[in-house]
Amino acid sequence: MGNIIDNFRRTRYTRRGSAPRFTLFHALLCAAVVALLYCVNAHAAAPGITGTNFDLSAEANRISQPDGASVYAWGYGCRTAPSGFSPATVAGANCPSMQVPGPTLIVRQGDKVTVTLTNNLPEAAGNTSILFPGFQVCAAVLNPDGTCPTTLTGVPGLLTREATHGNSVTYSFIASTPGTHSYYSGTQSDLQVEMGLSGAIIVLPTSTPTTSGGALAVPAGCRAVQSTLPDGQPDFRNAAAAYDHPLACYDREYLFQFSEMDPRIHTQAEQEAAKPCSQATGCMSVETEPYRPAYFMINGRSMPDDMDPNYAQQYPHQPYNGNPHMHPGELVLLRVIGSGRWQHPFHEHGNHVRVLARDGNLLLSKMDATKLAGPLLFTTTTTPGLAMDGIFYWTGKGLNWDVYGHTAGDGSVCVPDANGYYTVNSNPPAPLNAPNYYEWCADHNKPLEAHPFGNVGSGGPVTLPDARLLTNGPWYGGSPYLGPDATIRATSFTGTTPPSGTIANSPTSEAGFAYMWHSHNEREITTNNIFPGGMMMMMLVDPQAFTINEGN
């Protein structure tokens, strides 16, 4: 679906890129799904809790699915309030005592991290614990010199120290490796991970990795995190780069945790939890095989719930969403974790994803450490327990029509920079808020169609379907163009959509390009076998003039 990304540049304004040719099949499929969506304030970031000391609980509650099901589940949550939230400006941020997935822990490289876990699961569930793959973990608070004391907390378990019912265990480690990492239960994992006991850790790179609380790294060419971006829009990044390397710069970041759920197992666990139990290790007898999941989730939600805002009140125990937004030319950092038992072949329409790292290991060329060695992936297949960082971006290059809908004589300009885009490096420079900022100038003034709708031999790169049949909803007003006046342009005498000269979206509303991101396993884009649902969301490409507010 996407052509190979031809280069990464070190600054936001001098990147080259390519975009896939847009097939009519995908246009129809995407439009049909977008027609079902009516959530406007559906923005996402990589939200989580900050600090170095985390007081967590493991307990039972219920989560919801789009088919109306209320599913019994277990999850990690905050027993006491965290020291902070990130991004700090996200409205309604909270950390309940149980959530699926667990709270995203955002720390800095070199930090001494302490996690105290209290076991509030039903008595019949027995012990519980947390594993932190990739870190040297001590089951106690580290000594001032970073060593592990001889007296440990919790009780011995198969893989780690565990918390018995009603009691706690403490884990400490030095966040030595930046990047995205997973955490999950190390006790009866076939049951407890299935029930929801997993989460993510984001370790931000520092310029002095051995110093706790060190300053965030700002590699050459990257922009330090500030209150606003150079164009005046809010900056919601957690750091300037995913790793302390110039090729790890990014403009936006999103975390996606993929998991699946077999409701039969959850029903059995709920029934077993109600039974009396006098054994310290628990009394549950739950069959976890054969495994037949019916729900497929991104960050604990299924489509379309995953496109509602973070911390939406209707999902009190599923606070994180999955709905990325971007402007053309921006580098989007994707943090991806396989949190369940199955692999999930997730496909990002619009371009390939360049893998930066796996499990915190930056993939660089052995011959030249200034070059990335990670592959370009058509699908980012998530493996259980594996965490991956990658870069996605979209520019409109290669679509073969003017994505902003300019017409000859309308006074619009597109002066190519050295890479062929209209940016601040053009001469004269493009204004940062130009409606067609980062336009591929080779397609400027190139019409989408030479003749009106219905003429297959119209001469344009595609013939769009009748907007009265397949386009609806606030994200897409029937216009194939980007920009605040896109819909107005499409209603001109040469335009074909929307029909009858209507304007479905005002110039100040969001009406960009919606690229479907979804699992390539067809069953996984259903909810309890009903399409659409499951592991599906939209990447919304918005014009530069539209402010992407990830704080709501």
VEXMIPA-408892 format. One record per residue (C-alpha): residue in one letter; x, y, z. Coordinates in steps of 0.001 Angstrom, whole numbers, padded with zeros to 6 digits, always signed. Each point is the difference from the previous one (the first is absolute). Layout:
residues N
AXYZ/...
END
This chain:
residues 552
M+000000+000000+000000/G+002862+002358+000528/N+003142+000823-001936/I+003307-000182+001840/I+000921+003020+002065/D+002888+001428-001967/N+001795+001929+002702/F-000130+001357+003538/R+001268+003513+000657/R+001137+001408+003294/T-002303+003003+000188/R-003701+000341-000244/Y+000136+002174-003080/T+002405-001806-002334/R-001412-003504-000247/R-000785-001900-003118/G-002597-002707-000178/S-002344-001986-002142/A-003597-000994+000328/P-001922-002916-001447/R-002205+000195-003001/F-003575+000070+001223/T-001996-002909-001386/L-003733+000371-000581/F-000653-003154+002065/H+001665+001483+003049/A-001734+003325-000617/L-003386-001701+000037/L+000818-002139+003039/C+001396+002933+001933/A-002903+002259-000919/A-002504-002649+001019/V+001588-000302+003444/V+000427+003758+000460/A-003702+000390-000769/L-000699-001856+003250/L+002135+002292+002167/Y-001293+003086+001745/C+002641+000766+002634/V+001696+003350-000621/N+002250+000525+003041/A+001775-003321-000472/H+003660+000803+000393/A+002771-002058+001499/A+003492+000294+001392/A+002058-002361+002158/P-001703+000740+003338/G+001255-001443+003254/I+001161+000716+003546/T+003368+001453+000916/G+002434-000216+002891/T+002368-002608+001371/N-002165-001535+002747/F-003232-001690-001018/D-002537-001418+002451/L-002092-002475-002000/S-002781-002452+000749/A-001314-003063-001815/E-003734-000455+000264/A-003171-001054-001805/N-002601+002140-001739/R-001851+000108-003305/I+000858+001345-003448/S-002366+000646-002887/Q-000149-001026-003640/P-001804+001692-002922/D-002493-002863-000255/G-001330+000959+003428/A+001855-002706+001934/S+001291+000750+003500/V+002955-002314+000509/Y+001448-001009+003360/A+003736+000742-000021/W+003058+000578+002152/G+002354+002918-000352/Y+002786+002014+001564/G-000801+003485+001229/C+001055+002736+002416/R-000522-000692+003708/T+001028+003568+000799/A+000169+003014-002288/P+003067+000134-002289/S+002436+002884+000199/G-001066+001245-003417/F-001550-000659-003386/S+001441+000349-003478/P-000846+001897-002095/A-000679+002388+002876/T-002650+001876-001977/V-002240-002983-000768/A-003451+000753+001382/G-001615-002460+002388/A+003168-002016+000607/N-000445-002601+002722/C+001388-003302+001180/P-002724-002269+001434/S+000781-002883+002325/M-000619-002408-002880/Q+000423+000622-003710/V+000646-001980-003214/P+002748+000280-001055/G+001826+001009+003170/P+001343+003531+000498/T+002730+000980-002446/L+003059+000785+002135/I+002011+002865-001498/V+003504+000313+001464/R+003434+001267-001016/Q+003077-001986-000887/G+002142-000461+003112/D-002925+000338+002416/K-000249-002322+002982/V-003554-001244-000450/T-001960-001525+002889/V-003354-001728-000560/T-002004-001233+002982/L-002786-002430-000906/T-002873-000809+002371/N-002012-003135-000775/N-003681+000925+000146/L-001104-002801-002319/P-002660-002401+001288/E+001354-002389+002609/A-000626-002948-002298/A+002407+001495-002560/G+002967-000577+002305/N+003283+001850-000470/T+000874+002538-002647/S+003153+001816-001173/I+001591+002135-002715/L+002841-000825-002388/F+002096+002820-001504/P+001818-001572-002978/G+003262+001671-000940/F+000832+001335+003451/Q+001973-001386+002950/V-002760-000099+002604/C+000368-000184+003766/A-003020-001063+002094/A+000643+002797+002502/V+000991+003658+000070/L+003510+000407-001398/N+002789+001069+002313/P+001319+003554-000501/D+002901-001434-002018/G-002412-001801-002335/T+000585-003479+001382/C-002747-002373+001100/P-000431-000603+003760/T+000069-003543+001371/T-003461+000261+001544/L-002632-000241-002746/T-003698+000749-000041/G-002856-002312-000976/V+000217-003779-000203/P+001914-002228-002435/G-001722-000716-003304/L+000856-001910-003148/L+001404+003027-001883/T+000199+002781+002598/R-001008+000969+003528/E-003773+000142+000377/A-002608+001811+002097/T-002422-002191+001952/H-003655+000971+000301/G-000349+003302+001850/N+003763+000537+000228/S+002677+001790-002019/V+003260-000582-001804/T+002497+002673-001063/Y+002092-000012-003175/S+002895+002346-000742/F+002240+000415-003030/I+002079+002559-001827/A-001638+001108-003255/S+003191-000655-001938/T-001479-000471-003464/P-002058+002704-001766/G-002926-000727-002262/T-003235-001927+000385/H-000274-003004+002311/S-002771-002256+001233/Y-000858-001235+003477/Y-002383-002801+000948/S-000855-002573+002620/G+002523-002774+000634/T-002522-002106+001929/Q-002273-002455-001831/S+000643+002129-003063/D-002326-001965-002283/L-002857+001139+002226/Q+001127+003272+001553/V+001301+001639-003196/E-003167-001104-001786/M-002047+001613+002761/G+001739+003350-000656/L+003101+000165+002187/S+002446+001718-002348/G+001219+003493-000813/A+002777+002110-001502/I+003093+001884+001126/I+001381+002899-002031/V+003607+000858+000834/L+000979+003423-001318/P+003656+000378-001052/T+002230+002302+002021/S+003297+001655-000837/T+001540-001591+003125/P-001518-003524+000136/T+001617-000903+003312/T-001470+002972+001861/S-003412-000356+001576/G-002272+002825-001106/G+002455+001071-002690/A-000829+002552-002677/L-001839-001279-003050/A+002233-000624-002999/V-000349+002357-002964/P+002015-001583-002824/A+001359+002143-002816/G-002827+001199-002229/C-002766-000817+002490/R-002230+002589+001647/A-000122+000191+003788/V-003415-000501+001573/Q-001635+003382+000527/S-003499+001283+000609/T-000542+000594-003711/L+001363-001160-003334/P+001698+002456-002391/D-003360+000551-001722/G-001617+000997+003300/Q-001929-003226+000501/P+000235-001918+003321/D+002903-002409+000483/F-001248-003273+001520/R+003184-002059-000312/N+001542-001665+003016/A+003543+000594-001305/A+001939+001411-002942/A+000940-003460-001249/A-000787-003627+000707/Y+003723-000704+000512/D+003094+002143+000365/H+000670-000106-003729/P-000697+002558-002770/L-002070-002505-001995/A-002380-000526+002931/C-001570+003493-000152/Y-003777+000158-000195/D-002864+002509-000124/R-002844-002070+001496/E-000174-003258+001925/Y-002634-002665+000580/L-000003-003199+002042/F-001933-003052-001206/Q-000380-003111+002149/F-001608-002861-001907/S-001855-002733+001866/E-002839-002448-000435/M-002561-001404+002425/D-001892-003286+000303/P-003207+000794+001951/R-000450-003652+000944/I+003155+000184+002147/H-001181+003212+001643/T-003396-001497+000796/Q+001639-003035+001612/A+002319+002231+002038/E-002924+002069+001241/Q-001835-003137+001100/E+003097-001398+001710/A+000676+003317+001746/A-003317-000260+001824/K+000890-003318+001615/P+001464-000153+003538/C+003726-000711+000155/S+002297-000828+002899/Q+003179-000780-001966/A+002731+002652+000017/T+000818-000690-003653/G-003613+000297-001154/C-002701-002437-001023/M-000837+000851-003604/S-000341-002679-002639/V-000467+001803-003317/E+000502-001630-003400/T+002086+002288-002195/E+000015-002414-002936/P-001410-000319-002590/Y+000438+003708-000541/R-002727+001743-002046/P+000172+003776+000395/A-003032+002015-001080/Y+001306+003482+000801/F+003079+001622-001528/M+001161+003195+001643/I+002342+002947-000404/N+000864+001552+003369/G-002827-001913+001640/R-002698+001219-002387/S-001538-001293-003217/M-000993+002105-002987/P-001867+002403+000038/D+000565+000490+003759/D+003747+000353-000580/M-000653+003238-001912/D-001702+001736+002920/P+002230+002334+002061/N+002503-001078+002617/Y-001573-000167+003464/A-003527+000023-001439/Q-002514-000360+002830/Q-001835-002856-001692/Y+003071-002236+000384/P+001025+000460+003673/H+002340-003013-000093/Q+001252+000405-003598/P+001556+003475+000023/Y+002228-000168-003093/N-001158+000376-003595/G+001583-000783-003373/N-000599+002720-002580/P+003131+001605-001494/H+000022+003377-001728/M+002720+001721-001979/H+000806+002809-002398/P+001680-000753-003334/G+003753-000462+000405/E+000007-000620+003748/L+001918-002957+001404/V-002353-002089+002126/L+001568-002288+002590/L-001979-003221+000391/R+000538-001899+003228/V-001400-003508-000531/I-000361-002841+002525/G-001406-003507-000369/S-001862-000420+003285/G-001990-003162-000656/R+000593-003599-001058/W-000322+000341-003777/Q+001989+001740-002680/H-001891+002822-001682/P+000991+001154-003526/F-000895+003674+000270/H+000003+002003-003231/E+000506+003761-000050/H-001550+001367-003207/G+001772+002951-001559/N+003625-001115+000251/H+002384-002592+001324/V+001340+000232+003563/R+003752+000304+000531/V+000966-002054+003060/L+002260+001922+002387/A+000417-002520+002790/R-001253-003194+001596/D-000250-000358+003781/G+002068+003135+000493/N+002784-001079-002373/L+000613+002656-002658/L+000634-001712-003357/L+003022+001663-001616/S+002298-001088-002782/K+003197-001696+001192/M+001823+001588-002920/D-001311+003522+000638/A-001628+000882+003327/T-001485+003142-001558/K-002402-002152-002011/L-003042-001965+001101/A-000016-003741-000600/G-003614-000667+000931/P-002230-001320-002795/L-002872+001759-001735/L-003141-001916+000918/F-003218-000317-001987/T-001578-001376+003173/T+001388+000456+003509/T-000610-003510+001237/T-000296+000062+003770/T+001521-002996+001769/P-001141-000796+003562/G+002256+001829+002439/L+001937+001847-002717/A+000232+003801+000018/M+000946+001928-003119/D+000642+003636-000888/G-000491+001191-003576/I-000435+003154-002080/F-002924+000687-002346/Y-000590+003022-002172/W-002135+001177-002897/T+000601+002827-002460/G-002377-000406-002948/K+002867-000652-002390/G-000910-002561-002619/L-003779+000457+000111/N+000224+001756-003370/W-002529+002728+000704/D-000084+003297+001874/V-001126-001157+003463/Y-000886+003607+000888/G-002306+000479-002984/H+001637+003061-001481/T-001016+001175-003437/A+001913+002092-002489/G-000556+003703+000587/D-001140-000228+003637/G+003140+001754+001207/S+001369-002958+001970/V+003732-000658-000037/C+002233-002997+000545/V+003703+000776-000108/P+002009-003227+000312/D+002851-000235+002466/A+003042-002148-000753/N-002110-003119+000567/G-002986+001142-002062/Y-002334+001052+002840/Y-001446+003378+000964/T+001688+000696+003367/V+001898+002682+001901/N+003018-001018-002081/S-001702+001155-003206/N+000989+003323-001541/P-001976+001978+001035/P-000774-002066+003102/A-003446-001449+000498/P-001850+001417+003015/L-000187-002583+002784/N-003778+000235-000061/A-000339-000100-003785/P-003105-002038-000941/N+002121-002114-002335/Y+003115-000266+002159/Y+002115-003029-000997/E-001764-000364-003345/W+001800-002071-002638/C+000452+002748-002574/A+000257-002308-003005/D-003743-000622+000363/H-000991+003629+000607/N-002952+001049-002196/K-000374-003568-001263/P-003738-000792+000033/L-001395-003083+001612/E-002258-000573-002956/A-000138+001629-003386/H-003740-000628-000331/P-002979-000339+002352/F-000976-003078+001981/G-001125-003084-001853/N+002292+000198-003012/V+002399-002911+000422/G+002248+001465-002682/S+000182+003338+001772/G+003762+000298-000292/G+000651+000383+003700/P+001948-002463+002160/V-003234-001305+001555/T-003746+000259-000413/L-001656+000610+003350/P-003244-001682+001017/D-003162+002045+000344/A+000306+001816+003344/R-003723-000457+000639/L+000616-003724+000375/L+003185-000439+001954/T+001162+003155+001770/N-001312+001361+003246/G+001068+000922+003493/P+001972+002906+001463/W+003440-001184-001083/Y-000756-000091-003696/G-002240+002550-001682/G+000008-001574-003424/S+003124+001840-001120/P+003141-001756-001260/Y+002100+003004+001008/L+001884+001244+003063/G-000183+003530+001339/P-002488+002295+001722/D-001745+000843-003275/A+000165-003524-001425/T-003738-000588+000026/I-000703+003380-001559/R+002452-000785-002801/A-001719-003321-000617/T-003377+001712-000490/S+001198+002161-002869/F-001388-000504-003493/T+002846-002408-000791/G-000372-001936+003229/T-002001-003168+000473/T-000286-000348+003765/P-001827+000598+002248/P-003260-000165-001940/S-002390+002849-000695/G+002476+002663+001056/T-000349-000852+003687/I+002717+000740+002562/A+000069-002742+002604/N+002973+001413+001901/S+000747+003617+000784/P+003497+001292-000862/T+000949-000081+003701/S-000991-003625+000625/E+001998-003169-000533/A-000403-001582-003424/G+003307-001594-000897/F+000948-003352-001501/A-000974-003077+002013/Y+002316-002958-000544/M-001243-003236+001495/W+002457-001762+002310/H-001091-003536+000745/S+000976-003603+000567/H+000566-002025-003148/N-001628-002957+001716/E-003573+000551-001137/R-001560-001476+003119/E+001921+002496+002122/I-001881+002956-001532/T-003242-001312+001467/T-001525+000254+003459/N-001482-003358+000944/N-000024-000836-003730/I-001780+003249-000983/F+001714+002380-002447/P+001237+002692+000405/G+001724-000261+003350/G+003019-001463+001717/M+003490+001131-000933/M-000853+002921-002212/M+000518+003747+000187/M+000707+002953-002283/M+003119+002021-000657/L-001357+003475-000647/V+002200+002176-002194/D-000996+003577+000745/P+001065+003147-001867/Q+002642+002114+001691/A-002591+002705+000601/F-001984-002342+002272/T+001223-000079+003605/I+000392-003553+001283/N-000949+000256+003649/E+001041-003133+001860/G-000960+001571+003316/N-003668-000977-000136/
END
